[in-house]
Amino acid sequence: MKILHTSDWHIGRALYGRKRYQEFDAFLSWLAEKIDQEQVDALLVAGDIFDTSTPSNRAQALYYRFLCRVAASFCRHVIVIAGNHDSPSFLNAPKELLRALNVHVIGSTGESREDEVLLLQNREGSPELIVCAVPYLRDRDIRVAEAGESIDHKEQKLIEGIRTHYAEVCDLAEQKRDSLGIEVPIIAMGHLFAAGGETVDGDGVRELYVGSLAHVTSGIFPECIDYLALGHLHVPQKVNASEVMRYSGSPLPMGFGEATQEKSVCLVEFTGREATVTLIKTPVFQRLERIQGDWDDISDRILVLSATQSQAWLEIVYEGGDVIGDLREKLEAAISETNLEILRVKNNRIIDRVLNRIHDNETLDDLNINDVFERCLEAHEVPEAQRPELLQAYQETITALNQADTQAE
């Protein structure tokens, strides 16, 4: 039996204002073709199908079109669980209709753990797989808040709540397997943050519980699980070095921090209850590249990319010693006759000069808009006598802009 494990599609996500629907469409088409080529029996999607709880019509169309295509393919079962980005009620709304297509959707945990234990059958009607489809467990699902509890106590209750939930669901799965008299595999799904999990800068991965890291260890998962299919972390990785406990990772780079990362999905093949995992590399549908350094480094790299007719989206991080006030204009001129597109420019030299940092850890978040303007005046050595008048004019401009925004709303 072949299982394909994927997660964290984040359909509808934009990158610095740039819509990515063509990438999502290309990935889902590739995935449907791969399911046919590999003769996959069941598809597991471990959460964060959409990037927001209110996906656009176009994002929804991509999702439902894909499900219909897979339902008409060799694949017999699709199991979808909600992630922390997904709306449980939105995912659950069409679940009865989708069940007719052998698409099982678990948007939230209910009163009965039985709802999360799925017994899947082959074409002859014989049992072939049990799936513990545990969705993202929200704080209210797994603990009762108490007045005056400490952060440590809250975290302990969260971990114990997750442990208890998986113990109950997996116990039901074992009972179901024992009643069958057949050694069918048990797969567990989840959307959570495992201890030691790897993340990268700018991937958008959020801590899941307010006031607590609540990173779970592999020890909370019962031993009866033959394969653990997790979502939430975007880097493909094993949990505690186990071959059969994995994050599939996101199929598309969610930010420039993931630009050099090799993306994949997990193909899991069972012989009895023994699982063998193969990673299938996901194609790059839109190249991203972060270019950083001084002006010579940046312009040289742009020349190399343009010579290869690259259509990459770029993030430029200027780190040169010289202040270039018209950096954006110079960059636009450099790419004017190429297929490149610059999505973000970060001028570290200007930021450092404007901040004139008091200590190494100070950031723009530590300053209000007046502080930043005053730093600008200082950085450009504006005479002290002129500063009050300029600051007043600046504040009047900000007030006028805010009033215009309010009227527009």
Secondary structure, 3 states (H helix, E strand, C coil): CEEEEECCCCECCCECCECCHHHHHHHHHHHHHHHHHCCCCEEEEECCCECCCCCCHHHHHHHHHHHHHHHCCCCCEEEEECCCCCCHHHHHCCHHHHHCCCEEEECCCCCCHHHHEEEEECCCCCEEEEEEECCCCCHHHHCCCCCCCCHHHHHHHHHHHHHHHHHHHHHHHHHHHHHHCCCCCEEEEEECCECCCCCCCCCCCCCCECCECCCECHHHCCCCCCEEEEECCCCCEEECCEEEEEECCCCCCCCHHHCCCCCEEEEEEEECCEEEEEEEECCCCCCEEEEEECHHHHHHHHHHHHHCCCCCEEEEEECCCCCCCCHHHHHHHHCCCCCCEEEEEEEHHHHHHHHCCCCCCCCHHHCCHHHHHHHHHHHCCCCHHHHHHHHHHHHHHHHHHHHHHHHHC
